Structure formats: C-alpha cells, structure tokens
Amino acid sequence: MAQTHGLFKRVGRRLAQLRRWRGFNQEDLAGKAGISRTYLGALEAGMKAASLKVYDRLANALGVKLPALFDEPDAEHARSR
C-alpha cells in the first residue's frame, strides 16, 4: 500500500510540474481534459489515481506523450506530440 501511495504522489507531482511548465492553472487543464478541477487537484496531491483513459486525456491536453506523466523528465518524453 505504501508503494502505491508513493506512486500516486510521484505521478501527481509530475502532473503538476507539466501543468505549470505549460502555463496552465488547474482550471485550464481540467477543462481541456474534461475532468473537474477538484479531481485534478486530488490527482496532483496523490490522493487519487485515474484510469489510463483520463491520464491519456491529461497528456493530450498537456501536449505530451502518456509516458511523460509516469517518468522522470527527459528529452524523449518532454517533447510535444
């Protein structure tokens, strides 16, 4: 359970980092991805996990490939789609 919680936190931090890099606030990104701002906030806080479908919509809204949400930043995944 602790490992899973750590994964949620790591993905949440990465999601927030990418959002800020793109210049979006939570409301902007949530709207582009078709989710609520409160749900996005819970994802970024590591309190919830989303389905792959939702993560894919978030990646699309951020203009990155899906693996960019789960990996540490690098040149391959940080490139736009």
N, C-alpha and C positions, 0 to 999 in steps of 0.2 A: 504494500500500500504506500509506503513512504517513497519508493522509487517512482510509482505512478504520480504521486503528488508533485515530486520533483520535476517530472517530465512536463506536467501541466504548467508549472511555474516557468520552466525554461521556454516552452512554446509561447506562453503569454508574454514574457519579456521580449522575445524575438518579434512577436506580432506588434507590440507597442513600438519597438525600435523601428521596424519597417514603416509603420504608420507615420511616425514622426519624421523619418527621412523623406517621405513623400509629401510632407507638409499637410497632412490630414489631421483633423481632430477626430475624436471618437464618433461624433455625429455624422461627419462626412463619410468615413469609412463604413460605418454601419449602414448608412443609406445606400452606398454603392454596392454593398454585399447583400442587401436585402435582409438584414437582421436588426434587432433593436440595439440601441446604444447601451442599455443595461446588460444585455447578453455579451456584447463585445467587451464591456468593462469587466465582466466576470471571467471571460476568456483571458484577457490581459492580466488579470490578478491571479490567474492559475486556479481559480475556484471551480471552473467547469472545463470540460473538454467538448469539442464539437465533432460532428461527423466529418468524414473526408469531403463530403459534398459542400459543407459550409466552409471548411478550410480552403477548398478549391475556389469557392466564390470570393473569399477574402484575398487569396493570392491573385486572382484575376483583377480584383478592384485595386490591388497594390501594384499591379503590373509586373509581378514576379512569378517564377515557376513555383509550383506547390512545394517542392523540397526546401525552398528558401525559408519556409515557416518552421522547419524542423531542424535545420542545420545551423551551425555557426556561420556567420557571414564569410563569403569568399567570392572571388571574381566570377566564378561559374554561375552561382545561384543569384547573385545580386543583379545580374544583367536583366534588362527588361525582356518581356516575352516578345 
